[in-house]
Amino acid sequence: MNDLATIEHRTQGTQHFDVLIVGAGISGIGGAYHLTHQCPWATFAILEAQDHFGGTWWTHRYPGIRSDSDLHTFGYRFKPWTSAPIATAEQILTYMGEVIAENDLAKHIRYHHKILSARWSTAHAMWTIVGVRTDTDEPVRFTANFLWMCQGYYRHSEGYTPEWDGIADYKGVIVHPQNWPADLDYKGKNVLVIGSGATAATLIPSIAADCAHVTMLQRSPTYFRIGRNAIELAEELRRLQIDEAWIHEIVRRKILFEQDWFTKRTFSEPDKVKTELLDPIRAILGPDYDMSHFAPRYRPWQQRLAFVPDADLFKGIKSGKASVVTGEIERFTEEGVLLKTGYTLEADIIVTATGFNLCILGDIAFAIDGRTLDFAKTVTYRGMMFTDIPNMAWVFGYFRASWTLRADLVGDFVCRLLNHMRANGYRSVVPTLRPQDKDMPLLDWIDTENFNPGYMLRSMQLLPKRGDKSEWQHTQDYWTEKNAFPAIDLNGEEFVYA
């Protein structure tokens, strides 16, 4: 027997729920809140592979981990955020813990539950989920009418590290931020951080003061945006003793408007936006600094734009405790890395802040009526449901806005759909292409000409297709979706019920 068959054979007993939520991160806890308040009739459980809620904010333990989205929009719409907009992982976990406590959600969470397979039966209109408890190795089995995938989009167990030549020759310590050892001693050491994304921008200023020196090695430059870790409007409204719920909504709308306006400007006047991003950095680093290290070849927002609160990364560079090198790695050596320019960077510790591996539906083995599901052959319905997959929704957030904005929108839709099915006696729903959609062109999951991060490009072939109509794509447009989602006609031709 293979491992899954062995586990299924050992499983004793099955628990049934109306809805199973996969993952107790920001999306899963939000989904549980919406179920509790919008579908009080529904029984549900949250299956979480780790030993704690939080997802990303629990998995990542590297020094200085913080959000790169403001918490007025990354926070849930139903719970005001009252601290600085760029928050630490600890602050975010505290906030999520309050949501769990205030809504009595802890009783629904099953920790240490790793799902191995999910199988749909049309005859029974039901999912059967088989997994294992990671703390006891005990097999578990559940059945559910609806599956709500809130596991995120990257593999928590391991980050992405390129296959460099000579990496086995290196005599120092290599660590990926996603698997940061609790006992890693970097004090007084020369540290080389490979990568220049949000992780590097967070990690470097948090360790620079304790290291002998930190070098950020980037293959090509990244755009950064700097500013105070504060929202002046929120501060002023608090000074006027305005209710926090009002402050949350007012500030949230202001930020969303400004983010949308800024994104549109990256298309209409990219050179002007580029100047606006670089000039404040130049002002900190001085007129003699080589700004080519922070001048990417691509248009702003073609890749994720990291916010650097209070310019801490650039202050570290200005102080001399950190530096930036732009170049490609030829190979690893015993002492560090040799660049293609012939220059060697020596380091006691090398941190590979090189991104993550996309995780398609939680690496779960899916099957529909005994047929293995090929996710890449489906077409997405608005980036949250998929053709030929019954009774399942997936939360996949925004690239240029906070993830949680979409998690809330999907939560409303799923609950409305569940209530609609219950009211009409439907047991299953499958998104299906309408007659007018049959000949539409099928495209990649995202438009890579306008957004092309490495983790998406590496795994695009694994993702569902999108069409050329808004119903059949993840538009990445919050301002459109916040009105479009509530207006979805649940009796439309694209929904086939049984």
Secondary structure, 3 states (H helix, E strand, C coil): CCHHHHHHHHCCCCEEEEEEEECCCHHHHHHHHHHHHHCCCCCEEEECCCCCCCCHHHHCCCCCCECCCCHHHHCCCCCCCCCCCCCEHHHHHHHHHHHHHHCCCHHHEECCEEEEEEEEECCCCEEEEEEEECCCCCEEEEEEEEEEECCCCEEEEEECCCCCCCHHHCCCEEECHHHCCCCCCCCCCEEEEECCCHHHHHHHHHHCCCCCEEEEEECCCCCEEEECCCCHHHHHHHHCCCCHHHHHHHHHHHHHHHHHHHHHHHHHCHHHHHHHHHHHHHHHHCCCCCHHHHCCCCCCCCCCCEEEECCHHHHHHHHCCEEEEECCEEEECCCEEEECCCCEEECCEEEECCCEEECHHHHCEEEECCEECCHHHCEEECCCEECCCCCEEECCCCCCCCHHHHHHHHHHHHHHHHHHHHHHCCCCEEECCCHHHCCCCCECCCCCCCCCCHHHHHHHHHCCEECCCHHHCCCCCHHHHHHHCCCCCCCCCCEEEC
